[in-house]
Amino acid sequence: MKALLPVFALTFSSYTAVAALSGLGLLANYYHDCPASHGPHAAYLQSVIRRGLRGDHAAMCSVIMHEGIFSTGDNEGYSEVPKALLRTLGDIRYADFVTTQSAKVRDAALSLLPAHTQDFARTYLRTAKLYHAWITNQRHTSNQTLEPTRLRRAAALPRFDFMKQFSESATLAPASGGSALSR
């Protein structure tokens, strides 16, 4: 057990050193999860991540939306992005970013935050307020889509009648003697 501690410390310190040297900070794992980090777009990817960590809104959008060269493929490195940007930029700058974005970007910027913890609400007051307003809106929207409207009820009735007629004809068919099931 004692041998594992130095290995962990060495691994952690080397990761921290690589992250510090690359200037990618908390998004070093995200960078390494992007397939583009191993190709001709690696330098551009690093540059956009660094700009995002400094608060450049366009760069933050690119990284948060994780599309194209910013995609992590099947890896879940993208889930680190909102938390890393929030921790790096702070509550005020991150909340200002979120309020200026489209609904699609806002969804991505808020959906992966650890807002269920008490520390989150105390540490990131503005972002927590945005998150809670967003989650309330999400619940309202999803409940609204599930409410049976008059049109949905009307559309469901003919299907039910058709199924009822179909099941009645299916039970009558064997009695007529012409069904393959009765032979």
ROGU-105836 format. One record per atom (N, C-alpha, C): residue number from 1; atom name; x, y, z. Coordinates in nm, 3 decimals, decimal comma. Layout:
N
<NUM; "CA"; <X; Y; Z>>;
...
! end
This chain:
183
<1; "N"; <0,083; -0,119; 0,000>>;
<1; "CA"; <0,000; 0,000; 0,000>>;
<1; "C"; <0,087; 0,125; 0,000>>;
<2; "N"; <0,198; 0,121; 0,076>>;
<2; "CA"; <0,286; 0,237; 0,082>>;
<2; "C"; <0,352; 0,263; -0,053>>;
<3; "N"; <0,375; 0,158; -0,129>>;
<3; "CA"; <0,439; 0,174; -0,260>>;
<3; "C"; <0,346; 0,246; -0,358>>;
<4; "N"; <0,216; 0,233; -0,342>>;
<4; "CA"; <0,122; 0,297; -0,433>>;
<4; "C"; <0,120; 0,449; -0,416>>;
<5; "N"; <0,140; 0,497; -0,296>>;
<5; "CA"; <0,135; 0,640; -0,270>>;
<5; "C"; <0,241; 0,718; -0,350>>;
<6; "N"; <0,368; 0,674; -0,350>>;
<6; "CA"; <0,467; 0,747; -0,432>>;
<6; "C"; <0,435; 0,742; -0,582>>;
<7; "N"; <0,383; 0,628; -0,628>>;
<7; "CA"; <0,347; 0,617; -0,770>>;
<7; "C"; <0,235; 0,715; -0,803>>;
<8; "N"; <0,135; 0,722; -0,716>>;
<8; "CA"; <0,025; 0,816; -0,735>>;
<8; "C"; <0,076; 0,959; -0,733>>;
<9; "N"; <0,162; 0,991; -0,637>>;
<9; "CA"; <0,217; 1,126; -0,626>>;
<9; "C"; <0,298; 1,162; -0,749>>;
<10; "N"; <0,377; 1,068; -0,798>>;
<10; "CA"; <0,455; 1,093; -0,918>>;
<10; "C"; <0,365; 1,114; -1,038>>;
<11; "N"; <0,265; 1,029; -1,052>>;
<11; "CA"; <0,171; 1,042; -1,163>>;
<11; "C"; <0,097; 1,174; -1,156>>;
<12; "N"; <0,046; 1,209; -1,038>>;
<12; "CA"; <-0,028; 1,333; -1,020>>;
<12; "C"; <0,060; 1,453; -1,046>>;
<13; "N"; <0,183; 1,451; -0,993>>;
<13; "CA"; <0,271; 1,566; -1,013>>;
<13; "C"; <0,313; 1,577; -1,159>>;
<14; "N"; <0,334; 1,465; -1,228>>;
<14; "CA"; <0,371; 1,473; -1,369>>;
<14; "C"; <0,253; 1,524; -1,452>>;
<15; "N"; <0,131; 1,484; -1,417>>;
<15; "CA"; <0,013; 1,535; -1,486>>;
<15; "C"; <0,003; 1,685; -1,465>>;
<16; "N"; <0,023; 1,730; -1,342>>;
<16; "CA"; <0,015; 1,871; -1,308>>;
<16; "C"; <0,122; 1,950; -1,384>>;
<17; "N"; <0,240; 1,893; -1,393>>;
<17; "CA"; <0,348; 1,960; -1,465>>;
<17; "C"; <0,316; 1,971; -1,614>>;
<18; "N"; <0,267; 1,864; -1,673>>;
<18; "CA"; <0,231; 1,867; -1,815>>;
<18; "C"; <0,120; 1,969; -1,839>>;
<19; "N"; <0,019; 1,969; -1,752>>;
<19; "CA"; <-0,091; 2,064; -1,766>>;
<19; "C"; <-0,040; 2,207; -1,753>>;
<20; "N"; <0,049; 2,231; -1,660>>;
<20; "CA"; <0,102; 2,366; -1,640>>;
<20; "C"; <0,188; 2,409; -1,757>>;
<21; "N"; <0,273; 2,320; -1,807>>;
<21; "CA"; <0,360; 2,354; -1,919>>;
<21; "C"; <0,282; 2,378; -2,047>>;
<22; "N"; <0,177; 2,304; -2,067>>;
<22; "CA"; <0,101; 2,317; -2,191>>;
<22; "C"; <0,010; 2,439; -2,189>>;
<23; "N"; <-0,016; 2,494; -2,071>>;
<23; "CA"; <-0,107; 2,607; -2,061>>;
<23; "C"; <-0,252; 2,567; -2,073>>;
<24; "N"; <-0,279; 2,438; -2,067>>;
<24; "CA"; <-0,416; 2,389; -2,082>>;
<24; "C"; <-0,487; 2,371; -1,949>>;
<25; "N"; <-0,414; 2,389; -1,841>>;
<25; "CA"; <-0,473; 2,385; -1,707>>;
<25; "C"; <-0,568; 2,268; -1,687>>;
<26; "N"; <-0,687; 2,300; -1,640>>;
<26; "CA"; <-0,787; 2,197; -1,608>>;
<26; "C"; <-0,843; 2,128; -1,733>>;
<27; "N"; <-0,809; 2,177; -1,850>>;
<27; "CA"; <-0,860; 2,114; -1,973>>;
<27; "C"; <-0,754; 2,028; -2,043>>;
<28; "N"; <-0,649; 1,992; -1,974>>;
<28; "CA"; <-0,547; 1,906; -2,033>>;
<28; "C"; <-0,605; 1,769; -2,069>>;
<29; "N"; <-0,685; 1,711; -1,981>>;
<29; "CA"; <-0,748; 1,581; -2,013>>;
<29; "C"; <-0,840; 1,593; -2,133>>;
<30; "N"; <-0,919; 1,700; -2,135>>;
<30; "CA"; <-1,009; 1,722; -2,249>>;
<30; "C"; <-0,930; 1,726; -2,379>>;
<31; "N"; <-0,819; 1,800; -2,380>>;
<31; "CA"; <-0,735; 1,811; -2,499>>;
<31; "C"; <-0,687; 1,673; -2,544>>;
<32; "N"; <-0,640; 1,594; -2,451>>;
<32; "CA"; <-0,587; 1,462; -2,486>>;
<32; "C"; <-0,696; 1,365; -2,530>>;
<33; "N"; <-0,822; 1,391; -2,490>>;
<33; "CA"; <-0,934; 1,308; -2,534>>;
<33; "C"; <-0,980; 1,342; -2,676>>;
<34; "N"; <-0,946; 1,459; -2,724>>;
<34; "CA"; <-0,984; 1,499; -2,860>>;
<34; "C"; <-0,894; 1,428; -2,960>>;
<35; "N"; <-0,952; 1,355; -3,055>>;
<35; "CA"; <-0,868; 1,292; -3,158>>;
<35; "C"; <-0,783; 1,394; -3,235>>;
<36; "N"; <-0,831; 1,518; -3,246>>;
<36; "CA"; <-0,756; 1,622; -3,318>>;
<36; "C"; <-0,625; 1,657; -3,250>>;
<37; "N"; <-0,608; 1,619; -3,124>>;
<37; "CA"; <-0,483; 1,649; -3,053>>;
<37; "C"; <-0,366; 1,569; -3,108>>;
<38; "N"; <-0,394; 1,469; -3,190>>;
<38; "CA"; <-0,289; 1,384; -3,247>>;
<38; "C"; <-0,272; 1,408; -3,396>>;
<39; "N"; <-0,325; 1,518; -3,446>>;
<39; "CA"; <-0,319; 1,542; -3,589>>;
<39; "C"; <-0,274; 1,683; -3,623>>;
<40; "N"; <-0,299; 1,724; -3,745>>;
<40; "CA"; <-0,252; 1,854; -3,792>>;
<40; "C"; <-0,320; 1,974; -3,723>>;
<41; "N"; <-0,430; 1,951; -3,656>>;
<41; "CA"; <-0,504; 2,059; -3,590>>;
<41; "C"; <-0,468; 2,073; -3,442>>;
<42; "N"; <-0,370; 2,000; -3,395>>;
<42; "CA"; <-0,334; 1,999; -3,252>>;
<42; "C"; <-0,298; 2,138; -3,201>>;
<43; "N"; <-0,218; 2,212; -3,274>>;
<43; "CA"; <-0,176; 2,346; -3,229>>;
<43; "C"; <-0,296; 2,440; -3,224>>;
<44; "N"; <-0,382; 2,433; -3,324>>;
<44; "CA"; <-0,501; 2,518; -3,325>>;
<44; "C"; <-0,593; 2,482; -3,207>>;
<45; "N"; <-0,610; 2,353; -3,184>>;
<45; "CA"; <-0,693; 2,306; -3,072>>;
<45; "C"; <-0,639; 2,361; -2,940>>;
<46; "N"; <-0,508; 2,350; -2,919>>;
<46; "CA"; <-0,447; 2,404; -2,797>>;
<46; "C"; <-0,469; 2,554; -2,786>>;
<47; "N"; <-0,454; 2,625; -2,896>>;
<47; "CA"; <-0,469; 2,771; -2,895>>;
<47; "C"; <-0,611; 2,811; -2,857>>;
<48; "N"; <-0,711; 2,741; -2,909>>;
<48; "CA"; <-0,851; 2,773; -2,877>>;
<48; "C"; <-0,879; 2,741; -2,730>>;
<49; "N"; <-0,828; 2,630; -2,682>>;
<49; "CA"; <-0,848; 2,594; -2,541>>;
<49; "C"; <-0,786; 2,701; -2,451>>;
<50; "N"; <-0,665; 2,744; -2,482>>;
<50; "CA"; <-0,601; 2,849; -2,402>>;
<50; "C"; <-0,682; 2,978; -2,404>>;
<51; "N"; <-0,731; 3,017; -2,522>>;
<51; "CA"; <-0,814; 3,138; -2,531>>;
<51; "C"; <-0,942; 3,123; -2,450>>;
<52; "N"; <-1,001; 3,004; -2,453>>;
<52; "CA"; <-1,122; 2,978; -2,375>>;
<52; "C"; <-1,095; 2,991; -2,226>>;
<53; "N"; <-0,982; 2,940; -2,182>>;
<53; "CA"; <-0,945; 2,950; -2,040>>;
<53; "C"; <-0,915; 3,094; -1,998>>;
<54; "N"; <-0,887; 3,180; -2,096>>;
<54; "CA"; <-0,866; 3,322; -2,065>>;
<54; "C"; <-0,996; 3,402; -2,074>>;
<55; "N"; <-1,106; 3,335; -2,119>>;
<55; "CA"; <-1,235; 3,402; -2,121>>;
<55; "C"; <-1,283; 3,447; -2,257>>;
<56; "N"; <-1,218; 3,411; -2,364>>;
<56; "CA"; <-1,263; 3,445; -2,499>>;
<56; "C"; <-1,393; 3,370; -2,529>>;
<57; "N"; <-1,501; 3,443; -2,548>>;
<57; "CA"; <-1,633; 3,380; -2,562>>;
<57; "C"; <-1,643; 3,288; -2,684>>;
<58; "N"; <-1,587; 3,328; -2,796>>;
<58; "CA"; <-1,592; 3,242; -2,916>>;
<58; "C"; <-1,519; 3,110; -2,891>>;
<59; "N"; <-1,403; 3,119; -2,827>>;
<59; "CA"; <-1,327; 2,998; -2,795>>;
<59; "C"; <-1,402; 2,912; -2,695>>;
<60; "N"; <-1,464; 2,976; -2,596>>;
<60; "CA"; <-1,541; 2,900; -2,497>>;
<60; "C"; <-1,656; 2,826; -2,565>>;
<61; "N"; <-1,724; 2,891; -2,658>>;
<61; "CA"; <-1,833; 2,825; -2,732>>;
<61; "C"; <-1,782; 2,703; -2,806>>;
<62; "N"; <-1,669; 2,718; -2,875>>;
<62; "CA"; <-1,613; 2,606; -2,951>>;
<62; "C"; <-1,583; 2,488; -2,862>>;
<63; "N"; <-1,523; 2,514; -2,748>>;
<63; "CA"; <-1,484; 2,406; -2,658>>;
<63; "C"; <-1,607; 2,345; -2,591>>;
<64; "N"; <-1,700; 2,427; -2,548>>;
<64; "CA"; <-1,819; 2,376; -2,478>>;
<64; "C"; <-1,907; 2,293; -2,571>>;
<65; "N"; <-1,918; 2,333; -2,696>>;
<65; "CA"; <-2,007; 2,260; -2,788>>;
<65; "C"; <-1,944; 2,130; -2,839>>;
<66; "N"; <-1,814; 2,112; -2,821>>;
<66; "CA"; <-1,739; 1,992; -2,857>>;
<66; "C"; <-1,783; 1,928; -2,989>>;
<67; "N"; <-1,783; 2,011; -3,094>>;
<67; "CA"; <-1,815; 1,964; -3,228>>;
<67; "C"; <-1,692; 1,976; -3,317>>;
<68; "N"; <-1,689; 1,899; -3,423>>;
<68; "CA"; <-1,576; 1,904; -3,516>>;
<68; "C"; <-1,447; 1,863; -3,448>>;
<69; "N"; <-1,343; 1,944; -3,464>>;
<69; "CA"; <-1,213; 1,907; -3,405>>;
<69; "C"; <-1,216; 1,917; -3,253>>;
<70; "N"; <-1,319; 1,977; -3,196>>;
<70; "CA"; <-1,331; 1,991; -3,051>>;
<70; "C"; <-1,406; 1,872; -2,990>>;
<71; "N"; <-1,448; 1,780; -3,072>>;
<71; "CA"; <-1,519; 1,661; -3,024>>;
<71; "C"; <-1,421; 1,566; -2,958>>;
<72; "N"; <-1,467; 1,501; -2,853>>;
<72; "CA"; <-1,382; 1,404; -2,784>>;
<72; "C"; <-1,414; 1,262; -2,829>>;
<73; "N"; <-1,495; 1,249; -2,932>>;
<73; "CA"; <-1,533; 1,115; -2,978>>;
<73; "C"; <-1,614; 1,045; -2,872>>;
<74; "N"; <-1,578; 0,923; -2,842>>;
<74; "CA"; <-1,651; 0,845; -2,742>>;
<74; "C"; <-1,608; 0,876; -2,599>>;
<75; "N"; <-1,498; 0,948; -2,582>>;
<75; "CA"; <-1,452; 0,982; -2,448>>;
<75; "C"; <-1,539; 1,091; -2,388>>;
<76; "N"; <-1,540; 1,099; -2,258>>;
<76; "CA"; <-1,626; 1,195; -2,191>>;
<76; "C"; <-1,550; 1,316; -2,139>>;
<77; "N"; <-1,439; 1,347; -2,201>>;
<77; "CA"; <-1,362; 1,463; -2,160>>;
<77; "C"; <-1,440; 1,593; -2,169>>;
<78; "N"; <-1,538; 1,597; -2,261>>;
<78; "CA"; <-1,619; 1,718; -2,276>>;
<78; "C"; <-1,695; 1,752; -2,148>>;
<79; "N"; <-1,725; 1,653; -2,066>>;
<79; "CA"; <-1,802; 1,679; -1,944>>;
<79; "C"; <-1,721; 1,762; -1,844>>;
<80; "N"; <-1,588; 1,767; -1,861>>;
<80; "CA"; <-1,503; 1,847; -1,773>>;
<80; "C"; <-1,503; 1,994; -1,810>>;
<81; "N"; <-1,542; 2,027; -1,933>>;
<81; "CA"; <-1,524; 2,161; -1,986>>;
<81; "C"; <-1,597; 2,269; -1,906>>;
<82; "N"; <-1,729; 2,260; -1,885>>;
<82; "CA"; <-1,795; 2,367; -1,811>>;
<82; "C"; <-1,738; 2,388; -1,671>>;
<83; "N"; <-1,712; 2,279; -1,600>>;
<83; "CA"; <-1,656; 2,290; -1,464>>;
<83; "C"; <-1,518; 2,356; -1,467>>;
<84; "N"; <-1,436; 2,316; -1,563>>;
<84; "CA"; <-1,301; 2,372; -1,573>>;
<84; "C"; <-1,305; 2,520; -1,606>>;
<85; "N"; <-1,392; 2,559; -1,699>>;
<85; "CA"; <-1,403; 2,701; -1,734>>;
<85; "C"; <-1,455; 2,782; -1,617>>;
<86; "N"; <-1,555; 2,729; -1,547>>;
<86; "CA"; <-1,610; 2,798; -1,431>>;
<86; "C"; <-1,504; 2,816; -1,322>>;
<87; "N"; <-1,430; 2,711; -1,293>>;
<87; "CA"; <-1,327; 2,719; -1,188>>;
<87; "C"; <-1,214; 2,813; -1,229>>;
<88; "N"; <-1,178; 2,812; -1,357>>;
<88; "CA"; <-1,068; 2,895; -1,404>>;
<88; "C"; <-1,108; 3,042; -1,413>>;
<89; "N"; <-1,224; 3,069; -1,469>>;
<89; "CA"; <-1,266; 3,207; -1,493>>;
<89; "C"; <-1,334; 3,271; -1,373>>;
<90; "N"; <-1,395; 3,189; -1,289>>;
<90; "CA"; <-1,467; 3,242; -1,175>>;
<90; "C"; <-1,615; 3,263; -1,207>>;
<91; "N"; <-1,690; 3,284; -1,102>>;
<91; "CA"; <-1,835; 3,292; -1,111>>;
<91; "C"; <-1,884; 3,407; -1,200>>;
<92; "N"; <-1,832; 3,527; -1,179>>;
<92; "CA"; <-1,883; 3,644; -1,251>>;
<92; "C"; <-1,857; 3,632; -1,402>>;
<93; "N"; <-1,737; 3,596; -1,440>>;
<93; "CA"; <-1,704; 3,586; -1,583>>;
<93; "C"; <-1,780; 3,472; -1,650>>;
<94; "N"; <-1,793; 3,359; -1,581>>;
<94; "CA"; <-1,866; 3,246; -1,641>>;
<94; "C"; <-2,015; 3,280; -1,655>>;
<95; "N"; <-2,073; 3,340; -1,552>>;
<95; "CA"; <-2,214; 3,377; -1,558>>;
<95; "C"; <-2,238; 3,480; -1,668>>;
<96; "N"; <-2,147; 3,575; -1,685>>;
<96; "CA"; <-2,159; 3,673; -1,793>>;
<96; "C"; <-2,155; 3,604; -1,929>>;
<97; "N"; <-2,067; 3,507; -1,943>>;
<97; "CA"; <-2,061; 3,430; -2,067>>;
<97; "C"; <-2,193; 3,360; -2,094>>;
<98; "N"; <-2,244; 3,289; -1,996>>;
<98; "CA"; <-2,367; 3,211; -2,013>>;
<98; "C"; <-2,483; 3,301; -2,055>>;
<99; "N"; <-2,495; 3,416; -1,994>>;
<99; "CA"; <-2,610; 3,504; -2,024>>;
<99; "C"; <-2,606; 3,562; -2,163>>;
<100; "N"; <-2,490; 3,562; -2,229>>;
<100; "CA"; <-2,480; 3,620; -2,363>>;
<100; "C"; <-2,492; 3,515; -2,474>>;
<101; "N"; <-2,516; 3,390; -2,440>>;
<101; "CA"; <-2,513; 3,283; -2,539>>;
<101; "C"; <-2,652; 3,240; -2,584>>;
<102; "N"; <-2,656; 3,170; -2,697>>;
<102; "CA"; <-2,780; 3,113; -2,747>>;
<102; "C"; <-2,827; 3,001; -2,653>>;
<103; "N"; <-2,951; 2,961; -2,670>>;
<103; "CA"; <-3,006; 2,856; -2,583>>;
<103; "C"; <-2,925; 2,727; -2,594>>;
<104; "N"; <-2,879; 2,694; -2,713>>;
<104; "CA"; <-2,803; 2,570; -2,733>>;
<104; "C"; <-2,671; 2,572; -2,654>>;
<105; "N"; <-2,601; 2,684; -2,661>>;
<105; "CA"; <-2,475; 2,696; -2,588>>;
<105; "C"; <-2,502; 2,703; -2,438>>;
<106; "N"; <-2,607; 2,776; -2,399>>;
<106; "CA"; <-2,643; 2,785; -2,257>>;
<106; "C"; <-2,673; 2,647; -2,201>>;
<107; "N"; <-2,745; 2,565; -2,277>>;
<107; "CA"; <-2,775; 2,429; -2,232>>;
<107; "C"; <-2,646; 2,351; -2,205>>;
<108; "N"; <-2,553; 2,359; -2,300>>;
<108; "CA"; <-2,426; 2,286; -2,285>>;
<108; "C"; <-2,343; 2,343; -2,171>>;
<109; "N"; <-2,348; 2,475; -2,151>>;
<109; "CA"; <-2,267; 2,540; -2,047>>;
<109; "C"; <-2,320; 2,513; -1,907>>;
<110; "N"; <-2,449; 2,485; -1,895>>;
<110; "CA"; <-2,508; 2,465; -1,763>>;
<110; "C"; <-2,539; 2,319; -1,730>>;
<111; "N"; <-2,561; 2,237; -1,829>>;
<111; "CA"; <-2,611; 2,101; -1,803>>;
<111; "C"; <-2,513; 2,010; -1,730>>;
<112; "N"; <-2,384; 2,035; -1,739>>;
<112; "CA"; <-2,286; 1,944; -1,678>>;
<112; "C"; <-2,222; 2,000; -1,552>>;
<113; "N"; <-2,280; 2,105; -1,497>>;
<113; "CA"; <-2,224; 2,163; -1,375>>;
<113; "C"; <-2,265; 2,081; -1,252>>;
<114; "N"; <-2,179; 2,075; -1,151>>;
<114; "CA"; <-2,212; 2,000; -1,028>>;
<114; "C"; <-2,300; 2,084; -0,935>>;
<115; "N"; <-2,414; 2,129; -0,985>>;
<115; "CA"; <-2,498; 2,224; -0,912>>;
<115; "C"; <-2,575; 2,162; -0,796>>;
<116; "N"; <-2,574; 2,031; -0,785>>;
<116; "CA"; <-2,650; 1,965; -0,678>>;
<116; "C"; <-2,579; 1,973; -0,542>>;
<117; "N"; <-2,457; 2,022; -0,540>>;
<117; "CA"; <-2,385; 2,032; -0,414>>;
<117; "C"; <-2,409; 2,168; -0,348>>;
<118; "N"; <-2,402; 2,172; -0,215>>;
<118; "CA"; <-2,421; 2,298; -0,144>>;
<118; "C"; <-2,305; 2,393; -0,168>>;
<119; "N"; <-2,186; 2,339; -0,183>>;
<119; "CA"; <-2,070; 2,424; -0,208>>;
<119; "C"; <-2,084; 2,500; -0,340>>;
<120; "N"; <-2,147; 2,438; -0,437>>;
<120; "CA"; <-2,164; 2,503; -0,567>>;
<120; "C"; <-2,242; 2,633; -0,552>>;
<121; "N"; <-2,356; 2,628; -0,484>>;
<121; "CA"; <-2,441; 2,746; -0,468>>;
<121; "C"; <-2,371; 2,855; -0,387>>;
<122; "N"; <-2,290; 2,816; -0,290>>;
<122; "CA"; <-2,217; 2,916; -0,210>>;
<122; "C"; <-2,099; 2,975; -0,285>>;
<123; "N"; <-2,029; 2,891; -0,359>>;
<123; "CA"; <-1,908; 2,935; -0,427>>;
<123; "C"; <-1,938; 3,011; -0,555>>;
<124; "N"; <-2,038; 2,966; -0,628>>;
<124; "CA"; <-2,071; 3,024; -0,760>>;
<124; "C"; <-2,214; 3,077; -0,759>>;
<125; "N"; <-2,237; 3,180; -0,684>>;
<125; "CA"; <-2,371; 3,233; -0,660>>;
<125; "C"; <-2,444; 3,269; -0,790>>;
<126; "N"; <-2,381; 3,347; -0,877>>;
<126; "CA"; <-2,447; 3,389; -1,002>>;
<126; "C"; <-2,473; 3,272; -1,095>>;
<127; "N"; <-2,375; 3,188; -1,111>>;
<127; "CA"; <-2,392; 3,072; -1,199>>;
<127; "C"; <-2,496; 2,977; -1,142>>;
<128; "N"; <-2,501; 2,963; -1,011>>;
<128; "CA"; <-2,602; 2,877; -0,948>>;
<128; "C"; <-2,742; 2,931; -0,975>>;
<129; "N"; <-2,759; 3,062; -0,969>>;
<129; "CA"; <-2,891; 3,121; -1,000>>;
<129; "C"; <-2,929; 3,093; -1,145>>;
<130; "N"; <-2,834; 3,109; -1,235>>;
<130; "CA"; <-2,860; 3,078; -1,377>>;
<130; "C"; <-2,896; 2,931; -1,394>>;
<131; "N"; <-2,821; 2,845; -1,325>>;
<131; "CA"; <-2,846; 2,701; -1,334>>;
<131; "C"; <-2,987; 2,668; -1,285>>;
<132; "N"; <-3,025; 2,721; -1,171>>;
<132; "CA"; <-3,157; 2,689; -1,114>>;
<132; "C"; <-3,270; 2,744; -1,202>>;
<133; "N"; <-3,252; 2,861; -1,260>>;
<133; "CA"; <-3,352; 2,914; -1,354>>;
<133; "C"; <-3,359; 2,825; -1,478>>;
<134; "N"; <-3,243; 2,779; -1,525>>;
<134; "CA"; <-3,238; 2,693; -1,642>>;
<134; "C"; <-3,305; 2,558; -1,614>>;
<135; "N"; <-3,275; 2,497; -1,499>>;
<135; "CA"; <-3,332; 2,367; -1,467>>;
<135; "C"; <-3,482; 2,376; -1,447>>;
<136; "N"; <-3,529; 2,487; -1,389>>;
<136; "CA"; <-3,673; 2,508; -1,373>>;
<136; "C"; <-3,739; 2,517; -1,510>>;
<137; "N"; <-3,675; 2,588; -1,601>>;
<137; "CA"; <-3,728; 2,599; -1,737>>;
<137; "C"; <-3,727; 2,464; -1,807>>;
<138; "N"; <-3,623; 2,383; -1,784>>;
<138; "CA"; <-3,616; 2,250; -1,845>>;
<138; "C"; <-3,731; 2,163; -1,796>>;
<139; "N"; <-3,759; 2,168; -1,668>>;
<139; "CA"; <-3,869; 2,088; -1,612>>;
<139; "C"; <-4,002; 2,134; -1,667>>;
<140; "N"; <-4,020; 2,266; -1,676>>;
<140; "CA"; <-4,145; 2,320; -1,729>>;
<140; "C"; <-4,164; 2,278; -1,874>>;
<141; "N"; <-4,058; 2,289; -1,953>>;
<141; "CA"; <-4,064; 2,253; -2,094>>;
<141; "C"; <-4,093; 2,104; -2,112>>;
<142; "N"; <-4,026; 2,019; -2,035>>;
<142; "CA"; <-4,048; 1,875; -2,051>>;
<142; "C"; <-4,186; 1,835; -2,002>>;
<143; "N"; <-4,238; 1,898; -1,896>>;
<143; "CA"; <-4,374; 1,868; -1,852>>;
<143; "C"; <-4,476; 1,915; -1,953>>;
<144; "N"; <-4,449; 2,029; -2,014>>;
<144; "CA"; <-4,542; 2,083; -2,111>>;
<144; "C"; <-4,553; 1,990; -2,232>>;
<145; "N"; <-4,444; 1,932; -2,275>>;
<145; "CA"; <-4,449; 1,844; -2,390>>;
<145; "C"; <-4,519; 1,713; -2,357>>;
<146; "N"; <-4,522; 1,674; -2,232>>;
<146; "CA"; <-4,587; 1,549; -2,194>>;
<146; "C"; <-4,737; 1,566; -2,168>>;
<147; "N"; <-4,784; 1,690; -2,152>>;
<147; "CA"; <-4,925; 1,710; -2,125>>;
<147; "C"; <-5,007; 1,665; -2,245>>;
<148; "N"; <-5,113; 1,587; -2,223>>;
<148; "CA"; <-5,195; 1,545; -2,336>>;
<148; "C"; <-5,282; 1,662; -2,384>>;
<149; "N"; <-5,256; 1,706; -2,505>>;
<149; "CA"; <-5,334; 1,813; -2,562>>;
<149; "C"; <-5,458; 1,755; -2,629>>;
<150; "N"; <-5,550; 1,843; -2,666>>;
<150; "CA"; <-5,672; 1,798; -2,731>>;
<150; "C"; <-5,637; 1,727; -2,863>>;
<151; "N"; <-5,540; 1,780; -2,937>>;
<151; "CA"; <-5,502; 1,718; -3,064>>;
<151; "C"; <-5,439; 1,580; -3,041>>;
<152; "N"; <-5,355; 1,567; -2,937>>;
<152; "CA"; <-5,294; 1,436; -2,911>>;
<152; "C"; <-5,398; 1,334; -2,870>>;
<153; "N"; <-5,495; 1,379; -2,788>>;
<153; "CA"; <-5,602; 1,285; -2,748>>;
<153; "C"; <-5,684; 1,245; -2,870>>;
<154; "N"; <-5,715; 1,342; -2,957>>;
<154; "CA"; <-5,793; 1,312; -3,076>>;
<154; "C"; <-5,716; 1,220; -3,170>>;
<155; "N"; <-5,587; 1,241; -3,181>>;
<155; "CA"; <-5,505; 1,157; -3,268>>;
<155; "C"; <-5,495; 1,016; -3,213>>;
<156; "N"; <-5,502; 1,001; -3,083>>;
<156; "CA"; <-5,490; 0,869; -3,022>>;
<156; "C"; <-5,619; 0,787; -3,037>>;
<157; "N"; <-5,734; 0,853; -3,046>>;
<157; "CA"; <-5,861; 0,781; -3,053>>;
<157; "C"; <-5,875; 0,693; -3,177>>;
<158; "N"; <-5,852; 0,744; -3,297>>;
<158; "CA"; <-5,867; 0,656; -3,414>>;
<158; "C"; <-5,776; 0,534; -3,407>>;
<159; "N"; <-5,656; 0,550; -3,355>>;
<159; "CA"; <-5,567; 0,436; -3,344>>;
<159; "C"; <-5,626; 0,331; -3,251>>;
<160; "N"; <-5,684; 0,374; -3,140>>;
<160; "CA"; <-5,746; 0,283; -3,046>>;
<160; "C"; <-5,863; 0,211; -3,111>>;
<161; "N"; <-5,950; 0,285; -3,183>>;
<161; "CA"; <-6,063; 0,223; -3,251>>;
<161; "C"; <-6,016; 0,122; -3,354>>;
<162; "N"; <-5,910; 0,157; -3,430>>;
<162; "CA"; <-5,858; 0,066; -3,530>>;
<162; "C"; <-5,808; -0,062; -3,463>>;
<163; "N"; <-5,736; -0,049; -3,353>>;
<163; "CA"; <-5,685; -0,166; -3,283>>;
<163; "C"; <-5,799; -0,251; -3,229>>;
<164; "N"; <-5,907; -0,185; -3,183>>;
<164; "CA"; <-6,021; -0,258; -3,130>>;
<164; "C"; <-6,088; -0,335; -3,243>>;
<165; "N"; <-6,106; -0,270; -3,360>>;
<165; "CA"; <-6,167; -0,336; -3,475>>;
<165; "C"; <-6,079; -0,452; -3,522>>;
<166; "N"; <-5,949; -0,430; -3,524>>;
<166; "CA"; <-5,856; -0,532; -3,567>>;
<166; "C"; <-5,863; -0,654; -3,475>>;
<167; "N"; <-5,868; -0,632; -3,345>>;
<167; "CA"; <-5,871; -0,744; -3,252>>;
<167; "C"; <-6,004; -0,818; -3,262>>;
<168; "N"; <-6,116; -0,745; -3,287>>;
<168; "CA"; <-6,245; -0,813; -3,303>>;
<168; "C"; <-6,246; -0,898; -3,429>>;
<169; "N"; <-6,189; -0,846; -3,541>>;
<169; "CA"; <-6,187; -0,924; -3,665>>;
<169; "C"; <-6,094; -1,044; -3,650>>;
<170; "N"; <-5,988; -1,030; -3,573>>;
<170; "CA"; <-5,895; -1,141; -3,553>>;
<170; "C"; <-5,962; -1,253; -3,473>>;
<171; "N"; <-6,050; -1,219; -3,381>>;
<171; "CA"; <-6,116; -1,324; -3,304>>;
<171; "C"; <-6,229; -1,387; -3,384>>;
<172; "N"; <-6,284; -1,313; -3,480>>;
<172; "CA"; <-6,392; -1,369; -3,562>>;
<172; "C"; <-6,337; -1,455; -3,675>>;
<173; "N"; <-6,219; -1,430; -3,722>>;
<173; "CA"; <-6,161; -1,502; -3,836>>;
<173; "C"; <-6,157; -1,652; -3,815>>;
<174; "N"; <-6,111; -1,705; -3,703>>;
<174; "CA"; <-6,105; -1,850; -3,689>>;
<174; "C"; <-6,243; -1,915; -3,693>>;
<175; "N"; <-6,344; -1,846; -3,650>>;
<175; "CA"; <-6,479; -1,903; -3,648>>;
<175; "C"; <-6,534; -1,918; -3,790>>;
<176; "N"; <-6,485; -1,841; -3,885>>;
<176; "CA"; <-6,537; -1,850; -4,022>>;
<176; "C"; <-6,484; -1,973; -4,094>>;
<177; "N"; <-6,382; -2,031; -4,044>>;
<177; "CA"; <-6,328; -2,153; -4,104>>;
<177; "C"; <-6,226; -2,125; -4,212>>;
<178; "N"; <-6,205; -1,999; -4,251>>;
<178; "CA"; <-6,114; -1,968; -4,359>>;
<178; "C"; <-5,974; -1,931; -4,313>>;
<179; "N"; <-5,951; -1,931; -4,187>>;
<179; "CA"; <-5,821; -1,888; -4,137>>;
<179; "C"; <-5,723; -2,003; -4,137>>;
<180; "N"; <-5,598; -1,971; -4,161>>;
<180; "CA"; <-5,493; -2,075; -4,159>>;
<180; "C"; <-5,475; -2,127; -4,017>>;
<181; "N"; <-5,508; -2,046; -3,918>>;
<181; "CA"; <-5,491; -2,092; -3,780>>;
<181; "C"; <-5,591; -2,200; -3,745>>;
<182; "N"; <-5,708; -2,201; -3,808>>;
<182; "CA"; <-5,809; -2,300; -3,772>>;
<182; "C"; <-5,785; -2,433; -3,840>>;
<183; "N"; <-5,695; -2,439; -3,935>>;
<183; "CA"; <-5,672; -2,565; -4,006>>;
<183; "C"; <-5,578; -2,654; -3,935>>;
! end
